[in-house]
Amino acid sequence: MAVISTKAIVLSVIKYGDTSLIVKCFTQQEGLKTYLIRGVLSAKKTPLKAGYFQVLTQLNIIANHNTKGNLNSIKEAHILHPYTTIYTNIIKQSMVLFLSEVLSFCIQEEENNDLLYEYLENSLIWLDTHGKIANFHLLFLLNLTQFLGFYPDVSKKNTLAFDLLEGNFTDAVNGKDVVSGNDFYQFKKLLNLNFNEIEQVSFGKAERQKVLQLILKFYSLHLDGFRNPKSLAIFETVFR
């Protein structure tokens, strides 16, 4: 058993019994960790509050990490970046729920990854502090692939199509996993952008949904067993 002090981002929360939670976090120090938070839902006062464990909350924690088992425990937790809009804006709420599902699947390593952690931390703060966020999830997911190892090879982007399976641009417009035509034009808009540039990009509702479908297909082709999040239907309903 080791006591660790680290920053952590909550990825998923499951109720366990009547009063406890099982919380999966991406920690800065040791990657993915799962914690059993006992009694946090009971009427009794506890050091830890259930409100700390909403998805994508950013925490400072002191935790016991069990070297022989999967379930760990948290001794202390404090909210590191209190969000002001994410949990009160219905669009941001649904976006965070959707993205947390994607992250829960994508992040599996139990080792530190400072660059990925910094990306998530800064992206979520950006989302919380900006109002024009309709395309945030598209850029978030596309740029996330840099840290997952399959960001598009942009060295030949002045072509006619993009091969989702190969991850590169091509002039061969036919193929099961090839994106061409208007879909290709819309997909290309997001390349090499940061969040402060996203307002320069415009999508219609149908185009935004199509680009999201393409990105999710890109994920499914490069991550074994990837499936569309259960919250996708709710998320798309909110954006109609």
N, C-alpha and C positions, 0 to 999 in steps of 0.2 A: 504494500500500500504506500503510495506517494502522495504528498500534499502539494498541489499545484495551484499557483495563482496565475490567472490568464484572462484575456478577453475572450468572449464567446458570443456566437450568433445562434439563436434558437432556430432550428430547422423544422422540427415537428414536435407535436405534443399529443400524447394519448392518455386518456384517463385510465388509471389502474386501481381497481377496487372502488370503494366509495369516496376515499379521501386522498388518494395519491395520484401522481402523474409520472409517466415515463417520458422524458424529454431528451430529444436528440439535438446535440449542439455541434457546430463547427468551431473548435477552439483554435486560437492563434498558436498556442504552444504545442498542442499534440493532435491537431486534426480532429477527425470525427470522434465524438464520445457520446455515450448514452448514460443518462442519469435517472435514478429512481428518487423522486422527491416525495418523501413520505409525509402524510398528514397535512399537505398544503391546502387541501380543500375542506378540511374539518372546521368546525366552529371555534376551535381553540386557537389562541394566538400562537403563531409560529414565526421563527426568524425569517422564513422565506414566504413571499406572497405569490399567490397564483398569477397575479397581474404581471409579474416579471417574465412569465413564460408564455407570452404570445409569440406567434411565429415571426421570425426575423427581428425580434427585439435584440438589441446589443447590450451585453452585460459585462461587468467585471465579476469574476467568480473566484472563490477559493474552494477547491474541490479535492476529494479523496479519489484518486485514480487507482483502481484495482488492477494489479498486474496479472492476476490469474483468472479474472472473470470479465463479463461484458458490462455488467451494471456497476456504475460508479455513483458517488453521492456528492452533493453540494453542501458545503458548510455555510458559506456566505455568498450573497449575490447582491449586486447593486446595478441599477440601470446606468449604462455608460453614456448613451446618447438618447435622452428622452425625446421621443417623436412628438411633434405638435399637430401633424395632420394625417399621418398614415392610418391611424385607427379611428379617425372620425370622418374621413372622406370615403364614400362608398366605392368609388373607382379605385382609389389607392388600396383600400382594404381587399378588394377582390383581386387586384394585381399582386399584392403581397402573398395572398393565399395561394394563388397560381404559381408564382415564382418559387415559393417555399417548397412546393411539391416537386418542381423540377430540380431544385438544389438538393433535396433529400435523396433523389435518385442519383444525381451526378457526383456528389461528394461522398466518397467511400473510404478514402485513405485515412489511416490513423497515424498521420505524421504531419508536422507543421508545414504550412505553405504560406509564407508571409505575403507573397504577391497576390495570391487568390484572396486571402483574408482582407488585405488592404483594398482590393477591388470591390469586394462585397460591402465593406464598411463605408467606403466613400460613395458608392452607388446609392445605398439606402439613405444616407444623409442627403444626397442630392434629391432623391425622390421626395423626401419629407419637406424639403425647403423650396421646392419649385411647384408652380401651378400648371404649366403646360406639359403634361406628362402622357398624352395619349399614345405616343410612340416609344415611351421609356422601355417597356417590356421587350420590344423588338431589338433595340440596340443593346439592352442588358444581356439578352440571350445570345445575340450574335457575338458580342465582345467577350462573353464568358467562354466561348470556344477557344479563345487564345490560351486560357489556363487549363483547358481540358485536352488540348493538343490537336485540334482540327479546324483552326481558323482558316478561312479561304486563302489560298495562294493568290495574291493580287498582282503578281508580276506580269500577268497577261490579261488584265481585266478589260482591255479594249478589244473584246471578241464578241461573238454572237450569242454565247450561252455559258451556263455554269453547270458543271457535273457535280451533283450533290454527293455522289458516292466517292468520286476521286478527290473532291475538294479543290478542284481547279477550274479555270476558265478554258473554254474551247470554242472552236468554230463549228464543231459537229453538233447540229441542233437536234438531231434525232437520238433517242435513247430513253429508256425507262426512267432514269433518274436525272435527266437533263432538263434544266430550266432555260427557256428561251422566250422571245417575244416580249410582251408587256410585263409578264411575271419577272423576267430577267431584269428588265429596266427598273422595276420597283425594288427588287431585292438588292440591286447594286447601289441604291441610294444610301444605304446604311454603312457602306464600307469606309473604313478609316475615319469614322466620326467619333467624337467624344460627346458627353451628355450636353455640354454647353452649346453644341452645334446642332442639336436635334431639332430645334425650332425651325431650322432652315429646310427641313424635310417635311413634305406634306403627302399624306395618303388619304384617299377616300376610305369609307368604312369597309367596302368590299376588298379594296387593295390591301388594307391593313390586315384583314383576316387571312387573305391569301398569303401574304408575306409571313405571317405567323405560322401558317400551315407548312410553308416551305422550310422555315427554320426548325420546326419540330420534326419534320421528315429528315432534315440534315442531322439532327440529334439521333434519331432512330437508326440511321445508317451507320453511325460512328460509335454508338454506345450500346453494347449488347443488352438486349432485353428492355430497352427504353420503351415506355408507353406513354401516351398522352395523359396528363394529369386529370384526375377526376373532376377537379374544379374548372376545367377548361370550358365546359358548357355554361356554367354560371358566369364565368369571366366574359365570354362572348355575348351573353345576354345583357350584361351591364353596359357593354360597349355598343349596343345596337342603337 
